[in-house]
Amino acid sequence: MDIAPITARAELTFRDATEGDVPVLVRLVESAYRGDASRAGWTTEADILQGQRTDPDGVREVLADPSGRILVAERDGEPVACCQLEHRGTAAYFGMFAVRPGLQGAGLGKVIIAEAERTVREGWGVSEMHMTVISVREELIAWYERRGYRRTGELTPFPYGDERFGIPQLDGLTFELLVKEL
């Protein structure tokens, strides 16, 4: 069930995820990236990767890490987006970013990423936000560039053979590091 587009930051509340959120977070992340449901949004990876994007153990691992957290965005008490934040010295890592597919394109992603940046800048005093994006995701990388992120050219190989990250449908996938000064 989708809800009306979110246009104002005031309609959102933010909180840290808890163990009780694991099932809904797995569904949210999977719906944004994998399978036919993800095609309702523009962030789908369905033609690049099949299989899972995450699983309950992966989400629990992030929640158990004392250097990280999962930020949940809610509207009327219902999770509509999330992202992983991890403190890495003078930088923070931004990952597991998911917005409910039917709400993508309404400006919600801009609000979430801005809140994530504010949170790590004020809470951890970091000067940079780092993320990795599959390098063939040109449209997604362009979206991040419009938010102030820059491509570094630093590539790491996709973990072929580890189905925890999905089943690649293309050869030669790599992750590219994107960085933004906060």
C-alpha positions as CSV (number, residue, x, y, z in Angstrom):
1,M,0.0,0.0,0.0
2,D,1.5,3.3,-1.0
3,I,0.7,6.6,0.6
4,A,0.4,10.1,-0.9
5,P,3.7,11.7,-2.1
6,I,5.7,13.4,0.6
7,T,6.6,16.9,-0.2
8,A,7.3,18.6,3.1
9,R,10.0,17.7,5.6
10,A,7.6,18.5,8.4
11,E,5.6,15.4,7.5
12,L,8.5,13.2,8.2
13,T,9.9,12.0,11.5
14,F,13.3,10.3,11.9
15,R,14.5,7.8,14.4
16,D,17.2,5.1,14.8
17,A,16.1,1.6,13.8
18,T,15.7,-1.2,16.4
19,E,15.7,-5.0,16.3
20,G,11.9,-4.9,15.9
21,D,12.4,-3.0,12.6
22,V,14.4,-5.7,10.9
23,P,11.6,-7.4,8.9
24,V,10.2,-4.1,7.6
25,L,13.6,-2.7,6.7
26,V,14.5,-5.9,4.7
27,R,11.2,-5.5,2.8
28,L,11.8,-1.8,2.2
29,V,15.3,-2.3,0.9
30,E,14.3,-5.3,-1.3
31,S,11.3,-3.4,-2.7
32,A,13.5,-0.4,-3.7
33,Y,16.1,-2.5,-5.6
34,R,15.0,-6.0,-6.5
35,G,12.3,-7.8,-8.4
36,D,9.3,-6.4,-10.3
37,A,8.1,-4.3,-7.3
38,S,11.2,-2.2,-7.6
39,R,10.3,-1.2,-11.2
40,A,7.7,1.2,-9.7
41,G,10.6,3.4,-8.7
42,W,13.6,4.6,-10.6
43,T,16.3,3.1,-8.3
44,T,15.7,-0.5,-9.4
45,E,18.7,-2.8,-10.0
46,A,16.4,-5.6,-11.3
47,D,18.2,-5.7,-14.7
48,I,21.6,-5.6,-13.1
49,L,21.2,-7.9,-10.1
50,Q,18.8,-10.7,-9.1
51,G,18.4,-12.3,-5.8
52,Q,18.6,-10.4,-2.6
53,R,19.9,-6.9,-1.8
54,T,20.0,-7.6,2.0
55,D,18.7,-10.1,4.5
56,P,17.7,-10.0,8.2
57,D,21.3,-11.0,9.3
58,G,22.8,-8.2,7.2
59,V,20.5,-5.6,8.8
60,R,21.1,-7.0,12.3
61,E,24.9,-6.8,11.6
62,V,24.5,-3.1,10.9
63,L,22.4,-2.5,14.0
64,A,24.9,-4.4,16.2
65,D,27.8,-2.4,15.0
66,P,28.6,0.3,17.7
67,S,30.0,2.6,15.0
68,G,26.8,2.6,13.0
69,R,23.1,3.0,12.9
70,I,20.1,2.8,10.5
71,L,18.2,6.0,10.2
72,V,14.5,5.4,9.5
73,A,12.2,8.0,8.0
74,E,8.5,7.7,8.9
75,R,5.3,9.3,7.9
76,D,2.4,8.8,10.3
77,G,4.4,6.1,12.1
78,E,5.0,4.1,9.0
79,P,8.6,3.6,7.7
80,V,8.9,5.0,4.1
81,A,12.7,5.3,3.8
82,C,15.9,4.3,5.5
83,C,19.7,4.6,5.3
84,Q,22.7,3.1,7.0
85,L,25.2,5.5,8.6
86,E,28.6,4.3,9.8
87,H,31.2,6.4,11.6
88,R,34.6,5.9,10.0
89,G,37.0,8.4,11.6
90,T,36.7,11.8,9.9
91,A,34.1,10.5,7.4
92,A,30.8,8.7,7.6
93,Y,29.6,6.0,5.3
94,F,26.1,6.2,3.7
95,G,24.6,3.0,2.5
96,M,21.5,0.8,2.4
97,F,19.5,3.9,1.2
98,A,16.0,2.9,0.3
99,V,12.8,4.9,-0.5
100,R,9.5,3.1,-1.0
101,P,9.2,2.7,-4.8
102,G,5.8,4.5,-5.1
103,L,7.2,7.5,-3.3
104,Q,10.4,7.9,-5.4
105,G,10.6,11.0,-7.5
106,A,8.6,13.1,-5.0
107,G,11.7,14.7,-3.4
108,L,11.8,12.4,-0.4
109,G,15.3,11.2,-1.2
110,K,16.7,14.7,-1.1
111,V,15.2,15.2,2.4
112,I,16.6,11.9,3.7
113,I,20.1,12.4,2.4
114,A,20.1,16.0,3.8
115,E,19.0,14.7,7.2
116,A,21.7,11.9,7.1
117,E,24.4,14.5,6.3
118,R,23.2,16.8,9.1
119,T,23.0,13.9,11.6
120,V,26.6,12.8,10.9
121,R,28.0,16.3,10.8
122,E,26.4,17.3,14.0
123,G,26.5,14.0,15.9
124,W,29.9,12.7,14.8
125,G,31.7,15.9,13.7
126,V,32.7,14.3,10.4
127,S,33.9,16.3,7.5
128,E,33.0,13.9,4.6
129,M,30.3,11.5,3.6
130,H,31.3,8.5,1.6
131,M,29.3,6.0,-0.3
132,T,29.8,3.3,-3.0
133,V,27.5,3.0,-6.0
134,I,27.6,0.3,-8.7
135,S,29.5,2.1,-11.5
136,V,27.0,1.3,-14.3
137,R,24.2,3.1,-12.4
138,E,24.9,6.4,-14.3
139,E,21.4,7.9,-13.5
140,L,21.8,7.2,-9.8
141,I,25.4,8.6,-9.8
142,A,24.1,11.7,-11.6
143,W,21.5,12.2,-8.9
144,Y,24.1,12.0,-6.2
145,E,26.3,14.5,-8.1
146,R,23.4,16.9,-8.1
147,R,23.5,16.6,-4.3
148,G,27.2,17.6,-4.2
149,Y,28.9,14.2,-4.3
150,R,31.9,13.7,-6.6
151,R,33.1,10.6,-8.3
152,T,36.6,9.6,-7.2
153,G,37.4,7.0,-9.8
154,E,38.2,4.6,-6.9
155,L,36.7,1.3,-7.9
156,T,36.3,-2.0,-6.0
157,P,35.1,-5.2,-7.6
158,F,31.6,-6.5,-7.0
159,P,31.7,-9.6,-4.7
160,Y,30.8,-12.1,-7.4
161,G,29.9,-15.5,-6.0
162,D,28.6,-14.0,-2.7
163,E,24.8,-14.2,-3.2
164,R,24.2,-12.1,0.0
165,F,24.8,-9.1,-2.4
166,G,22.7,-10.4,-5.3
167,I,23.3,-12.5,-8.4
168,P,25.0,-10.3,-11.1
169,Q,23.4,-10.3,-14.5
170,L,26.4,-8.4,-16.1
171,D,30.1,-9.1,-16.1
172,G,32.6,-6.6,-14.8
173,L,30.5,-4.9,-12.1
174,T,32.4,-2.5,-9.8
175,F,31.5,-0.1,-7.0
176,E,32.7,3.5,-7.3
177,L,33.4,5.6,-4.2
178,L,31.5,8.9,-4.2
179,V,32.5,11.6,-1.6
180,K,31.0,14.8,-0.4
181,E,32.6,17.4,1.8
182,L,30.2,18.3,4.6
